[in-house]
Amino acid sequence: MKVLISAYSCEPGRGSERGVGWNVAREVAKHHEVWVLTRPDESKDAIEAELAANPIPNLHFVYFTLPFWQDSMSLGQSGAMQIHYYLWQIQAYFVARRLHQEIGFDLAHHVTFVKYSAPSLLAFLPIPFVWGPVGGGESAPPKFWKDFSLRARLYEYARDFVRNVGQRDPLVGLTIRNSAVVRATTDDTAKRLYRMGATDVQIVPEVGLLDEEIQVLNQSPLPASQPVRFISMGRLLHWKGFHLGIRAFAEAKLPDAEFWLVGDGPELDNLKRLAAVCGVADKVKFWGRLSREDTLERLGESHVLVHPSLHDSGGWVCIEAMASGRPVICLDLGGPAIQVTPQTGFKVAAQDPDQSVGDMAAVMQKLAADPELRVQMGQAGRQLVDDNFSWTAVGKQLNSVYASTSTAVPVTA
């Protein structure tokens, strides 16, 4: 088929949204002829260099950005970026309509941003439209807000406000109704989409790893020696829940164990103070921000990933940990709850902070005392990633979605 993909964020060799845009497009191009709409200022040079080194004949890129607002890279993740993204979606429709008249696409697919509360106007083309997976519908449970600073609470209020405005946007509602397939990253986002008028939502994780990345991670054996090391990786943000991990580690009272945190962010000083207050400052090591290579090296020196995120649509580190054979401890929330199974880790209920901390502490004690359980869960994690979370597997799944969607009745522009 001739497939049109919208990928506002797209770049080879990157993770997060950029990696999603690039890897989905690359995998779809193994089965179909693909045109990708994206921005020139973010990653055109990287894309063209990759295609020059490794040509993909079926993959074509169409670059454009707002004529009156071209430097979107300077916006970071600010509110201005979200406005730019919204206006770019409107522009994308006119670019796509002109291309459709020339090429005659069989199907359109919105890939990035992974944002359920903003429209994708490609849904208005007279061809079947696949939306997502989209995410962002996850929220930190109210009882967990008591640990947040004023700044963190203001962030959560602003996030809720923006989402609620988006949910009432008529263009978002039309995007849902004009979609042949609606895909969500989590149960929370799916529930919001149903309330907004969706009738059938597929729940599909957005994350994936390259086959070569999986091979490297698969070769990382569990350390045989003590101490047992628990590790958390990511930006040190309030909603990542690393404060819960430190509290649980302190409550577990493990005599020969360490807790490593890899990353940097606004919560660093608070987390250091918490470790001191909990009496585990000598056992908690803050590595700071490391390169990806060094981060994975620290993971290879650890036994268990602790990822108590309060609202994560994705959770890439959980996939990386399972691919490397490490059990995962997470909260039963968001993307990690979709990815982690009872065979590969422990999903702790998130009723209130004290309960979650106590349950995580018990799990830490269990894993620290049972090396065979760590090995069993690690093996199951590797198999789970091989079967479901390689980009090759994602591409095959999408090919099946496209095949079934192509028979849908096209919408009227």
The 8 nearest C-alpha neighbors of each residue, nearest first, counted from 0:
[[1, 31, 105, 2, 32, 104, 106, 30],
 [0, 2, 104, 32, 105, 33, 31, 106],
 [3, 1, 33, 106, 107, 104, 0, 105],
 [2, 4, 107, 34, 33, 35, 108, 106],
 [5, 3, 35, 108, 109, 107, 34, 36],
 [4, 6, 109, 36, 110, 35, 108, 7],
 [7, 5, 111, 8, 37, 20, 110, 36],
 [8, 6, 37, 111, 38, 112, 5, 9],
 [7, 9, 17, 6, 111, 20, 16, 112],
 [10, 8, 17, 20, 21, 6, 18, 7],
 [9, 11, 17, 21, 42, 18, 13, 46],
 [12, 10, 13, 21, 18, 46, 45, 9],
 [11, 13, 10, 18, 14, 21, 17, 45],
 [12, 14, 18, 11, 17, 10, 15, 16],
 [15, 13, 18, 17, 16, 12, 19, 315],
 [14, 16, 18, 17, 19, 13, 315, 206],
 [17, 15, 19, 18, 8, 20, 111, 112],
 [18, 16, 9, 8, 10, 20, 19, 15],
 [17, 19, 14, 13, 21, 16, 15, 20],
 [18, 20, 16, 22, 17, 21, 23, 15],
 [21, 19, 9, 6, 17, 18, 23, 22],
 [22, 20, 9, 18, 24, 10, 11, 19],
 [21, 23, 25, 19, 24, 20, 18, 26],
 [22, 24, 26, 25, 20, 21, 19, 27],
 [25, 23, 27, 21, 22, 26, 28, 20],
 [24, 26, 22, 28, 23, 27, 21, 29],
 [27, 25, 394, 23, 28, 29, 24, 22],
 [26, 28, 24, 29, 25, 30, 394, 31],
 [29, 27, 31, 25, 30, 26, 57, 33],
 [30, 28, 27, 26, 31, 25, 57, 32],
 [29, 31, 28, 27, 398, 32, 26, 0],
 [32, 30, 28, 0, 27, 29, 33, 1],
 [31, 33, 57, 1, 28, 2, 0, 58],
 [34, 32, 2, 58, 28, 3, 57, 1],
 [33, 35, 59, 3, 60, 58, 4, 2],
 [36, 34, 4, 60, 5, 61, 3, 59],
 [35, 37, 5, 61, 6, 62, 4, 60],
 [36, 38, 7, 6, 62, 35, 61, 63],
 [39, 37, 62, 63, 64, 40, 41, 7],
 [40, 38, 43, 62, 41, 63, 42, 37],
 [41, 39, 38, 42, 43, 70, 72, 71],
 [42, 40, 39, 38, 72, 43, 8, 71],
 [41, 43, 45, 10, 44, 40, 39, 46],
 [44, 42, 39, 46, 45, 47, 41, 40],
 [43, 45, 47, 46, 42, 48, 39, 41],
 [46, 44, 48, 42, 43, 47, 49, 10],
 [47, 45, 43, 49, 48, 44, 42, 50],
 [46, 48, 50, 44, 49, 45, 51, 43],
 [49, 47, 51, 45, 46, 50, 44, 52],
 [48, 50, 52, 46, 51, 47, 53, 45],
 [51, 49, 54, 53, 47, 52, 48, 46],
 [50, 52, 48, 49, 53, 54, 47, 46],
 [51, 53, 49, 50, 54, 48, 47, 55],
 [52, 54, 50, 51, 49, 55, 48, 56],
 [55, 53, 50, 51, 56, 52, 49, 58],
 [54, 56, 58, 57, 50, 53, 28, 25],
 [57, 55, 58, 54, 59, 32, 28, 50],
 [56, 58, 32, 28, 55, 33, 59, 31],
 [57, 59, 33, 55, 56, 28, 34, 32],
 [60, 58, 34, 33, 35, 57, 61, 56],
 [61, 59, 35, 34, 36, 62, 58, 37],
 [60, 62, 36, 35, 37, 63, 59, 34],
 [63, 61, 39, 38, 37, 36, 60, 64],
 [64, 62, 38, 39, 37, 61, 65, 36],
 [63, 65, 38, 69, 66, 87, 39, 62],
 [64, 66, 68, 69, 67, 87, 63, 90],
 [67, 65, 68, 69, 64, 63, 70, 90],
 [66, 68, 65, 69, 64, 70, 83, 71],
 [69, 67, 65, 66, 70, 71, 64, 83],
 [68, 70, 65, 64, 71, 66, 67, 40],
 [71, 69, 72, 68, 73, 40, 74, 64],
 [70, 72, 73, 74, 69, 80, 68, 83],
 [73, 71, 74, 70, 41, 75, 40, 80],
 [72, 74, 71, 75, 70, 80, 76, 77],
 [73, 75, 80, 72, 71, 77, 76, 79],
 [76, 74, 77, 73, 72, 80, 71, 79],
 [77, 75, 80, 74, 78, 81, 79, 73],
 [78, 76, 79, 80, 75, 74, 81, 82],
 [77, 79, 81, 80, 82, 76, 74, 83],
 [78, 80, 82, 77, 81, 83, 74, 76],
 [81, 79, 83, 77, 78, 74, 82, 76],
 [80, 82, 84, 78, 79, 83, 85, 77],
 [83, 81, 79, 85, 84, 80, 86, 78],
 [82, 84, 80, 86, 81, 85, 87, 79],
 [83, 85, 81, 87, 82, 86, 80, 88],
 [86, 84, 82, 88, 87, 83, 81, 117],
 [85, 87, 89, 83, 88, 84, 82, 90],
 [86, 88, 90, 84, 89, 85, 91, 83],
 [89, 87, 91, 85, 86, 90, 119, 120],
 [90, 88, 86, 91, 87, 92, 120, 85],
 [89, 91, 87, 92, 88, 93, 86, 94],
 [92, 90, 88, 94, 89, 93, 95, 87],
 [91, 93, 95, 90, 120, 89, 94, 121],
 [94, 92, 96, 95, 91, 90, 97, 89],
 [93, 95, 91, 97, 92, 96, 98, 90],
 [96, 94, 98, 92, 93, 97, 91, 99],
 [95, 97, 99, 93, 98, 94, 92, 100],
 [96, 98, 100, 94, 95, 99, 93, 101],
 [99, 97, 95, 101, 100, 96, 102, 94],
 [100, 98, 103, 96, 102, 101, 97, 104],
 [99, 101, 97, 98, 103, 102, 96, 104],
 [102, 100, 98, 99, 103, 97, 96, 104],
 [103, 101, 99, 100, 98, 104, 1, 97],
 [102, 104, 99, 100, 101, 105, 1, 98],
 [105, 103, 1, 106, 99, 2, 102, 3],
 [104, 106, 1, 0, 2, 126, 103, 405],
 [105, 107, 2, 127, 126, 104, 128, 3],
 [108, 106, 3, 128, 2, 4, 129, 127],
 [109, 107, 129, 4, 128, 130, 3, 110],
 [108, 110, 5, 130, 131, 4, 111, 129],
 [109, 111, 6, 131, 5, 20, 108, 112],
 [112, 110, 6, 113, 7, 8, 20, 109],
 [111, 113, 114, 7, 8, 110, 16, 6],
 [112, 114, 133, 111, 134, 132, 131, 110],
 [115, 113, 133, 134, 112, 116, 135, 117],
 [114, 116, 133, 134, 117, 135, 113, 136],
 [117, 115, 165, 166, 114, 162, 171, 118],
 [118, 116, 115, 165, 171, 114, 85, 119],
 [119, 117, 171, 170, 174, 120, 116, 88],
 [120, 118, 121, 88, 174, 122, 109, 117],
 [119, 121, 122, 92, 123, 118, 88, 89],
 [120, 122, 123, 119, 92, 124, 107, 95],
 [121, 123, 120, 128, 174, 177, 124, 178],
 [124, 122, 121, 412, 120, 125, 177, 410],
 [123, 125, 412, 126, 121, 122, 96, 410],
 [126, 124, 410, 411, 412, 409, 123, 127],
 [125, 127, 409, 124, 106, 410, 105, 128],
 [128, 126, 409, 106, 179, 407, 107, 405],
 [127, 129, 107, 178, 179, 122, 108, 106],
 [130, 128, 108, 180, 178, 179, 181, 107],
 [131, 129, 181, 109, 108, 182, 180, 132],
 [132, 130, 133, 182, 110, 109, 183, 129],
 [131, 133, 182, 183, 184, 205, 130, 203],
 [132, 134, 113, 131, 183, 115, 114, 184],
 [135, 133, 184, 114, 115, 113, 312, 188],
 [134, 136, 137, 114, 312, 115, 188, 133],
 [137, 135, 188, 187, 134, 191, 138, 115],
 [136, 138, 310, 187, 135, 333, 188, 311],
 [139, 137, 310, 140, 136, 309, 187, 135],
 [138, 140, 309, 310, 141, 143, 137, 238],
 [139, 141, 142, 143, 138, 144, 309, 349],
 [142, 140, 143, 144, 139, 145, 138, 351],
 [141, 143, 144, 351, 140, 145, 352, 350],
 [144, 142, 141, 145, 140, 352, 146, 351],
 [143, 145, 147, 146, 141, 142, 152, 140],
 [144, 146, 143, 147, 142, 141, 148, 352],
 [147, 145, 144, 143, 148, 352, 237, 142],
 [148, 146, 144, 151, 145, 152, 149, 237],
 [147, 149, 151, 150, 152, 146, 145, 237],
 [150, 148, 152, 151, 153, 147, 154, 146],
 [149, 151, 153, 148, 152, 154, 147, 155],
 [150, 152, 154, 148, 149, 153, 147, 155],
 [153, 151, 155, 149, 154, 150, 147, 156],
 [152, 154, 156, 150, 155, 151, 157, 149],
 [153, 155, 151, 157, 152, 156, 158, 150],
 [154, 156, 158, 152, 153, 157, 159, 151],
 [157, 155, 153, 159, 158, 154, 160, 152],
 [158, 156, 160, 154, 159, 155, 153, 161],
 [159, 157, 155, 161, 156, 160, 154, 162],
 [158, 160, 156, 162, 157, 161, 163, 155],
 [159, 161, 157, 163, 158, 162, 156, 164],
 [162, 160, 164, 158, 163, 159, 157, 165],
 [161, 163, 165, 159, 164, 160, 116, 166],
 [164, 162, 166, 160, 165, 161, 159, 167],
 [163, 165, 161, 167, 162, 166, 160, 168],
 [166, 164, 116, 162, 168, 167, 163, 117],
 [165, 167, 163, 116, 164, 168, 162, 171],
 [168, 166, 165, 164, 169, 163, 171, 172],
 [167, 169, 165, 171, 170, 166, 164, 172],
 [170, 168, 172, 171, 167, 173, 166, 174],
 [171, 169, 173, 172, 168, 118, 174, 120],
 [172, 170, 118, 174, 168, 173, 169, 117],
 [171, 173, 169, 175, 170, 174, 176, 195],
 [174, 172, 170, 176, 175, 171, 177, 169],
 [173, 175, 171, 177, 172, 122, 176, 118],
 [176, 174, 172, 173, 178, 177, 197, 171],
 [175, 177, 173, 178, 174, 172, 197, 196],
 [176, 178, 174, 175, 122, 173, 410, 179],
 [179, 177, 128, 180, 175, 176, 129, 122],
 [178, 180, 128, 127, 129, 177, 404, 407],
 [179, 181, 129, 178, 130, 182, 128, 404],
 [182, 180, 130, 200, 178, 129, 201, 131],
 [183, 181, 132, 201, 131, 200, 202, 130],
 [184, 182, 132, 133, 202, 189, 185, 134],
 [183, 185, 204, 203, 134, 132, 202, 133],
 [186, 184, 187, 188, 333, 183, 334, 202],
 [185, 187, 189, 188, 190, 202, 333, 184],
 [188, 186, 190, 137, 185, 189, 136, 191],
 [187, 189, 136, 191, 185, 190, 186, 134],
 [188, 190, 186, 192, 191, 187, 183, 200],
 [191, 189, 193, 187, 192, 188, 186, 194],
 [190, 192, 194, 188, 189, 193, 195, 187],
 [193, 191, 195, 189, 194, 190, 197, 188],
 [192, 194, 197, 190, 196, 195, 191, 189],
 [195, 193, 191, 192, 196, 190, 197, 189],
 [196, 194, 192, 193, 197, 191, 172, 166],
 [197, 195, 193, 194, 198, 192, 175, 172],
 [198, 196, 193, 192, 199, 175, 195, 176],
 [197, 199, 193, 196, 200, 192, 176, 181],
 [198, 200, 197, 201, 181, 193, 180, 182],
 [201, 199, 181, 182, 189, 202, 183, 198],
 [200, 202, 182, 183, 203, 181, 199, 180],
 [203, 201, 183, 184, 182, 185, 200, 186],
 [202, 204, 184, 183, 201, 132, 205, 182],
 [205, 203, 184, 206, 334, 313, 202, 337],
 [206, 204, 184, 132, 313, 203, 207, 19],
 [207, 205, 204, 315, 313, 388, 208, 19],
 [206, 208, 388, 389, 390, 205, 209, 393],
 [209, 207, 389, 390, 212, 388, 210, 213],
 [208, 210, 212, 211, 390, 389, 213, 207],
 [209, 211, 213, 212, 389, 214, 208, 390],
 [210, 212, 214, 209, 213, 215, 208, 216],
 [213, 211, 209, 215, 214, 210, 216, 208],
 [212, 214, 216, 210, 211, 215, 217, 322],
 [215, 213, 211, 217, 212, 216, 210, 218],
 [214, 216, 212, 218, 213, 217, 211, 219],
 [217, 215, 323, 213, 218, 219, 214, 322],
 [218, 216, 323, 214, 215, 219, 322, 213],
 [217, 219, 216, 215, 220, 214, 323, 213],
 [218, 220, 216, 217, 323, 299, 221, 215],
 [221, 219, 218, 222, 299, 324, 323, 217],
 [220, 222, 302, 223, 219, 299, 324, 301],
 [223, 221, 224, 300, 220, 302, 301, 299],
 [224, 222, 221, 225, 220, 370, 227, 302],
 [225, 223, 222, 226, 227, 221, 300, 228],
 [226, 224, 227, 255, 223, 256, 222, 228],
 [225, 227, 256, 255, 228, 224, 257, 254],
 [228, 226, 256, 225, 367, 302, 257, 255],
 [227, 229, 301, 257, 302, 256, 258, 226],
 [228, 230, 258, 303, 304, 302, 301, 259],
 [229, 231, 259, 304, 258, 260, 305, 303],
 [232, 230, 260, 305, 304, 306, 261, 259],
 [233, 231, 261, 260, 262, 230, 316, 234],
 [234, 232, 262, 235, 261, 231, 263, 316],
 [233, 235, 262, 263, 264, 236, 232, 239],
 [234, 236, 264, 266, 263, 267, 262, 265],
 [237, 235, 239, 238, 266, 234, 264, 265],
 [238, 236, 239, 240, 266, 151, 147, 235],
 [237, 239, 240, 309, 236, 308, 310, 139],
 [238, 240, 308, 236, 237, 241, 309, 307],
 [241, 239, 308, 307, 238, 242, 243, 237],
 [240, 242, 244, 243, 239, 245, 307, 235],
 [243, 241, 245, 240, 244, 270, 246, 273],
 [244, 242, 246, 241, 240, 245, 356, 247],
 [243, 245, 241, 247, 242, 246, 248, 307],
 [246, 244, 248, 242, 247, 243, 249, 241],
 [245, 247, 243, 249, 244, 248, 250, 242],
 [248, 246, 360, 356, 250, 244, 249, 245],
 [247, 249, 245, 251, 246, 250, 360, 244],
 [250, 248, 246, 247, 251, 252, 277, 279],
 [249, 251, 247, 252, 248, 360, 246, 357],
 [250, 252, 360, 248, 249, 253, 364, 247],
 [253, 251, 250, 249, 254, 248, 364, 360],
 [252, 254, 251, 255, 256, 364, 248, 249],
 [255, 253, 256, 252, 226, 257, 251, 227],
 [254, 256, 226, 253, 227, 225, 257, 228],
 [257, 255, 227, 226, 228, 253, 254, 258],
 [258, 256, 228, 282, 283, 229, 227, 259],
 [257, 259, 229, 283, 230, 228, 282, 284],
 [260, 258, 230, 284, 283, 285, 229, 231],
 [259, 261, 231, 285, 230, 232, 286, 284],
 [262, 260, 232, 286, 287, 288, 285, 231],
 [263, 261, 288, 287, 233, 234, 232, 235],
 [262, 264, 288, 287, 235, 234, 267, 261],
 [263, 265, 235, 234, 266, 267, 236, 262],
 [264, 266, 267, 236, 235, 263, 268, 237],
 [265, 267, 269, 235, 264, 236, 268, 270],
 [268, 266, 270, 269, 265, 264, 235, 271],
 [267, 269, 271, 270, 266, 272, 265, 273],
 [270, 268, 272, 266, 271, 267, 273, 265],
 [269, 271, 273, 267, 272, 268, 266, 242],
 [270, 272, 268, 274, 273, 269, 267, 275],
 [271, 273, 275, 269, 270, 274, 276, 268],
 [272, 274, 270, 276, 275, 271, 277, 269],
 [273, 275, 280, 277, 271, 279, 272, 276],
 [276, 274, 280, 278, 272, 273, 277, 279],
 [277, 275, 273, 278, 274, 272, 279, 280],
 [278, 276, 274, 275, 279, 273, 249, 246],
 [277, 279, 275, 276, 280, 274, 249, 281],
 [280, 278, 282, 274, 281, 277, 275, 249],
 [281, 279, 275, 274, 283, 282, 278, 271],
 [280, 282, 279, 283, 284, 278, 275, 274],
 [283, 281, 257, 279, 280, 258, 284, 256],
 [284, 282, 258, 280, 259, 281, 257, 279],
 [285, 283, 259, 286, 260, 258, 282, 281],
 [284, 286, 260, 287, 259, 261, 283, 262],
 [287, 285, 261, 260, 284, 288, 262, 259],
 [288, 286, 262, 263, 261, 285, 289, 260],
 [287, 289, 262, 263, 261, 286, 290, 234],
 [290, 288, 294, 293, 287, 291, 262, 261],
 [289, 291, 293, 292, 294, 288, 295, 296],
 [290, 292, 294, 293, 295, 289, 296, 288],
 [291, 293, 290, 295, 294, 296, 289, 297],
 [292, 294, 296, 290, 295, 291, 289, 297],
 [295, 293, 291, 297, 296, 292, 289, 290],
 [294, 296, 298, 292, 297, 293, 299, 291],
 [295, 297, 293, 299, 294, 298, 292, 300],
 [298, 296, 300, 294, 299, 295, 293, 301],
 [299, 297, 295, 301, 296, 300, 294, 230],
 [298, 300, 296, 297, 301, 219, 295, 221],
 [301, 299, 297, 298, 222, 296, 302, 221],
 [302, 300, 228, 298, 299, 229, 303, 230],
 [301, 303, 228, 325, 229, 221, 227, 222],
 [304, 302, 229, 326, 325, 327, 301, 230],
 [305, 303, 327, 230, 229, 231, 328, 306],
 [306, 304, 328, 231, 230, 327, 329, 307],
 [305, 307, 329, 308, 231, 328, 304, 327],
 [308, 306, 329, 240, 330, 305, 241, 239],
 [309, 307, 239, 240, 306, 310, 238, 311],
 [308, 310, 139, 238, 239, 240, 311, 307],
 [311, 309, 137, 138, 139, 333, 308, 238],
 [310, 312, 333, 313, 334, 308, 314, 309],
 [313, 311, 334, 134, 333, 135, 184, 185],
 [314, 312, 334, 311, 315, 206, 205, 204],
 [313, 315, 316, 335, 317, 334, 311, 312],
 [316, 314, 318, 317, 313, 206, 319, 15],
 [315, 317, 319, 318, 314, 320, 232, 233],
 [316, 318, 320, 315, 319, 314, 321, 327],
 [319, 317, 321, 315, 316, 320, 322, 384],
 [318, 320, 316, 322, 317, 321, 323, 315],
 [321, 319, 317, 323, 325, 322, 318, 316],
 [320, 322, 380, 324, 318, 325, 323, 319],
 [323, 321, 381, 319, 320, 324, 216, 217],
 [322, 324, 216, 217, 320, 321, 219, 325],
 [377, 323, 325, 321, 322, 381, 378, 380],
 [324, 326, 377, 320, 321, 303, 323, 302],
 [325, 327, 344, 303, 377, 376, 343, 373],
 [328, 326, 344, 304, 303, 305, 329, 345],
 [327, 329, 305, 345, 344, 306, 304, 346],
 [330, 328, 307, 306, 346, 347, 305, 327],
 [329, 331, 347, 346, 307, 332, 348, 349],
 [330, 332, 346, 336, 348, 347, 349, 329],
 [333, 331, 336, 330, 309, 335, 334, 310],
 [334, 332, 311, 312, 336, 185, 310, 335],
 [333, 335, 313, 312, 337, 336, 311, 185],
 [336, 334, 338, 337, 314, 333, 339, 332],
 [335, 337, 331, 332, 334, 338, 333, 339],
 [338, 336, 334, 335, 339, 185, 333, 204],
 [337, 339, 335, 336, 334, 340, 204, 318],
 [340, 338, 336, 335, 337, 343, 344, 341],
 [339, 341, 342, 343, 344, 338, 345, 337],
 [342, 340, 344, 343, 345, 339, 346, 376],
 [341, 343, 340, 376, 344, 379, 380, 339],
 [344, 342, 376, 380, 340, 379, 341, 326],
 [345, 343, 327, 326, 341, 328, 342, 339],
 [344, 346, 328, 347, 341, 327, 329, 343],
 [347, 345, 331, 329, 330, 328, 336, 348],
 [346, 348, 330, 331, 345, 329, 355, 349],
 [349, 347, 331, 330, 350, 355, 346, 358],
 [348, 350, 355, 351, 330, 347, 331, 352],
 [351, 349, 348, 354, 355, 352, 142, 140],
 [350, 352, 354, 142, 349, 353, 143, 355],
 [353, 351, 355, 354, 143, 356, 350, 349],
 [354, 352, 356, 355, 351, 357, 358, 350],
 [353, 355, 357, 356, 352, 351, 358, 350],
 [356, 354, 352, 358, 357, 353, 349, 359],
 [357, 355, 247, 353, 359, 354, 358, 243],
 [356, 358, 360, 354, 355, 359, 353, 247],
 [357, 359, 361, 355, 360, 356, 354, 362],
 [360, 358, 362, 356, 361, 357, 247, 355],
 [359, 361, 247, 251, 363, 357, 358, 362],
 [360, 362, 364, 358, 359, 363, 365, 357],
 [363, 361, 365, 359, 364, 360, 366, 358],
 [364, 362, 360, 366, 365, 361, 367, 359],
 [363, 365, 361, 367, 362, 366, 251, 368],
 [364, 366, 362, 368, 363, 367, 369, 361],
 [367, 365, 369, 363, 368, 364, 362, 373],
 [366, 368, 364, 365, 369, 363, 227, 370],
 [369, 367, 365, 366, 364, 370, 363, 372],
 [368, 370, 366, 372, 371, 367, 365, 373],
 [371, 369, 373, 372, 374, 368, 366, 367],
 [370, 372, 374, 373, 369, 375, 376, 366],
 [373, 371, 375, 374, 369, 370, 376, 366],
 [372, 374, 370, 376, 371, 375, 377, 326],
 [373, 375, 377, 371, 372, 376, 378, 370],
 [376, 374, 372, 378, 377, 373, 371, 379],
 [375, 377, 343, 379, 373, 378, 326, 374],
 [324, 376, 378, 325, 374, 380, 375, 326],
 [377, 379, 381, 375, 380, 376, 324, 374],
 [380, 378, 376, 382, 377, 381, 343, 342],
 [381, 379, 321, 343, 377, 383, 378, 382],
 [380, 382, 322, 378, 384, 383, 379, 321],
 [381, 383, 385, 379, 380, 384, 386, 378],
 [382, 384, 380, 386, 381, 385, 387, 379],
 [383, 385, 388, 387, 381, 386, 382, 322],
 [386, 384, 382, 383, 387, 389, 381, 388],
 [387, 385, 383, 384, 382, 388, 392, 389],
 [388, 386, 384, 385, 392, 383, 389, 393],
 [389, 387, 384, 207, 385, 208, 390, 386],
 [388, 390, 208, 207, 392, 391, 209, 385],
 [391, 389, 393, 207, 392, 208, 209, 394],
 [390, 392, 394, 389, 393, 395, 26, 210],
 [391, 393, 395, 389, 390, 394, 387, 396],
 [394, 392, 390, 396, 391, 395, 397, 389],
 [395, 393, 26, 397, 391, 392, 396, 27],
 [394, 396, 398, 392, 397, 393, 391, 399],
 [397, 395, 393, 399, 398, 394, 392, 400],
 [396, 398, 400, 394, 399, 395, 401, 393],
 [397, 399, 395, 401, 396, 400, 402, 394],
 [398, 400, 402, 396, 397, 401, 403, 395],
 [401, 399, 397, 403, 398, 402, 404, 396],
 [402, 400, 404, 398, 399, 403, 405, 397],
 [401, 403, 399, 400, 405, 404, 398, 406],
 [402, 404, 400, 401, 405, 406, 399, 407],
 [405, 403, 401, 407, 406, 402, 400, 179],
 [404, 406, 407, 402, 403, 401, 127, 106],
 [405, 407, 404, 403, 408, 402, 127, 409],
 [408, 406, 404, 405, 409, 127, 179, 403],
 [407, 409, 410, 406, 127, 126, 179, 405],
 [410, 408, 126, 127, 125, 407, 411, 179],
 [411, 409, 125, 126, 412, 177, 408, 127],
 [410, 412, 125, 409, 124, 123, 126, 177],
 [411, 125, 123, 124, 410, 122, 126, 409]]
